[in-house]
């Protein structure tokens, strides 16, 4: 049972990671960019085929014009030589090619319009792609800043202020205790020093007599002056 629970947790974590990756704005921007690049590539291939068709149609028109000119020369030559049947056949082919030429020219104009439309669409797509690239840079920068701030906020929110306050209080109490221990130690560390200080404060009888005599002498001197 423990193995199945562990597998379930791992699978769930992988799915959540995948979902987080799908919701990553930077990953989404990169995916949109790749999709648009693919569309541009498709458009360029379509334009290449369209230009090929246009050139092929143009070559067909030139070929048909050459045939018309050739049949015209043949018809004139046949008429000059009195070969009416040959002249008739040449004129018939000439008229057929002229009809074909009109059709080819109409098709060519339609192909040119399609080519122009495709070029415009491709240019618009390229402009949108360029705009998207600039916007991608800006949005990526904004997303990075937002992600950094989000991480900072998570770190800040994760702090347990009550625990920190209690820790500070315990630290302060410990420091007060250390100071008290130092103060208490200083009170009892050198009893002889306190006795010396007390002996220095005590005034003996001899010192008292000397001070009284000094004051009497000063009084006499003041009265004589």
LOROZA-591674 format. One record per residue (C-alpha): x negated, y negated, z negated. Coordinates in steps of 0.25 Angstrom, whole numbers, padded with zeros to 4 digits, always signed. Layout:
// residues N
XYZ ...
// end
This chain:
// residues 225
+0000+0000+0000 -0011-0009-0003 -0017-0008+0011 -0004-0011+0017 -0002-0023+0009 -0017-0028+0013 -0014-0025+0027 -0001-0033+0026 -0008-0045+0020 -0019-0045+0031 -0009-0044+0042 -0001-0056+0036 -0014-0064+0034 -0018-0061+0049 -0004-0065+0053 -0004-0078+0045 -0018-0081+0050 -0013-0079+0064 -0001-0088+0062 -0010-0099+0056 -0018-0098+0068 -0006-0100+0077 -0002-0112+0069 -0016-0118+0070 -0014-0131+0077 -0028-0131+0083 -0026-0117+0088 -0013-0121+0094 -0019-0133+0101 -0030-0124+0107 -0020-0114+0112 -0012-0125+0119 -0025-0130+0125 -0028-0116+0130 -0014-0115+0136 -0015-0128+0143 -0029-0125+0149 -0022-0112+0154 -0011-0120+0160 -0021-0130+0167 -0029-0118+0172 -0016-0112+0178 -0013-0126+0184 -0027-0127+0190 -0026-0113+0197 -0012-0116+0202 -0017-0129+0208 -0029-0122+0214 -0019-0112+0221 -0010-0124+0225 -0022-0132+0231 -0026-0119+0239 -0012-0118+0245 -0012-0133+0248 -0026-0131+0256 -0021-0118+0263 -0008-0126+0267 -0017-0137+0272 -0025-0128+0280 -0013-0121+0286 -0008-0135+0291 -0021-0138+0297 -0021-0124+0304 -0007-0126+0309 -0011-0140+0315 -0022-0134+0322 -0013-0123+0328 -0003-0134+0332 -0014-0142+0339 -0020-0129+0346 -0006-0125+0351 -0004-0139+0356 -0017-0138+0364 -0013-0125+0369 +0001-0129+0373 -0005-0142+0381 -0015-0133+0388 -0005-0123+0392 +0004-0134+0398 -0008-0139+0405 -0010-0126+0411 +0005-0123+0414 +0006-0112+0404 +0020-0115+0399 +0021-0102+0391 +0008-0104+0384 +0012-0119+0382 +0025-0114+0376 +0019-0104+0367 +0008-0115+0362 +0019-0125+0360 +0028-0115+0352 +0016-0112+0343 +0013-0126+0341 +0027-0129+0337 +0027-0118+0327 +0015-0122+0321 +0020-0136+0320 +0032-0131+0312 +0023-0123+0303 +0014-0136+0301 +0026-0144+0296 +0030-0132+0287 +0015-0131+0282 +0014-0146+0280 +0027-0146+0272 +0022-0135+0263 +0008-0142+0262 +0015-0155+0257 +0023-0146+0247 +0010-0139+0242 +0003-0152+0241 +0015-0157+0232 +0014-0145+0223 -0001-0147+0222 +0000-0161+0218 +0011-0157+0207 +0002-0146+0202 -0010-0156+0201 -0002-0166+0194 +0003-0155+0184 -0011-0150+0182 -0016-0164+0179 -0004-0166+0169 -0008-0153+0163 -0023-0157+0162 -0019-0170+0156 -0010-0164+0146 -0022-0154+0143 -0032-0166+0141 -0022-0173+0132 -0020-0160+0124 -0035-0158+0122 -0036-0172+0117 -0024-0170+0108 -0030-0157+0104 -0043-0163+0099 -0035-0173+0091 -0025-0163+0085 -0037-0154+0082 -0043-0165+0074 -0030-0168+0067 -0028-0153+0064 -0042-0151+0058 -0040-0163+0049 -0027-0158+0045 -0032-0144+0042 -0044-0150+0034 -0034-0159+0026 -0025-0146+0024 -0037-0138+0019 -0041-0149+0009 -0026-0150+0004 -0026-0135+0002 -0039-0136-0006 -0034-0147-0014 -0020-0141-0017 -0027-0128-0020 -0033-0135-0032 -0027-0131-0046 -0027-0144-0053 -0022-0139-0066 -0033-0129-0067 -0043-0140-0063 -0037-0149-0074 -0038-0138-0084 -0053-0135-0080 -0056-0149-0081 -0050-0150-0095 -0058-0137-0099 -0071-0144-0094 -0068-0156-0102 -0065-0149-0115 -0078-0141-0113 -0086-0154-0111 -0080-0160-0124 -0083-0147-0131 -0098-0148-0126 -0098-0162-0131 -0093-0159-0144 -0103-0148-0146 -0114-0157-0142 -0109-0167-0152 -0107-0157-0163 -0121-0152-0160 -0127-0165-0162 -0120-0167-0176 -0127-0154-0181 -0139-0153-0173 -0149-0161-0182 -0144-0163-0197 -0158-0168-0201 -0157-0180-0192 -0144-0184-0199 -0150-0183-0212 -0162-0192-0207 -0151-0201-0202 -0144-0201-0216 -0157-0204-0223 -0160-0215-0214 -0147-0222-0218 -0149-0220-0233 -0154-0232-0240 -0163-0230-0252 -0164-0238-0265 -0178-0244-0261 -0173-0249-0248 -0161-0256-0255 -0170-0263-0265 -0179-0268-0254 -0167-0274-0246 -0161-0281-0258 -0175-0287-0261 -0176-0292-0247 -0163-0299-0247 -0166-0305-0260 -0179-0311-0255 -0172-0316-0243 -0162-0323-0252 -0173-0330-0260 -0180-0335-0248 -0167-0341-0242 -0164-0348-0255 -0178-0354-0256 -0177-0359-0242 
// end
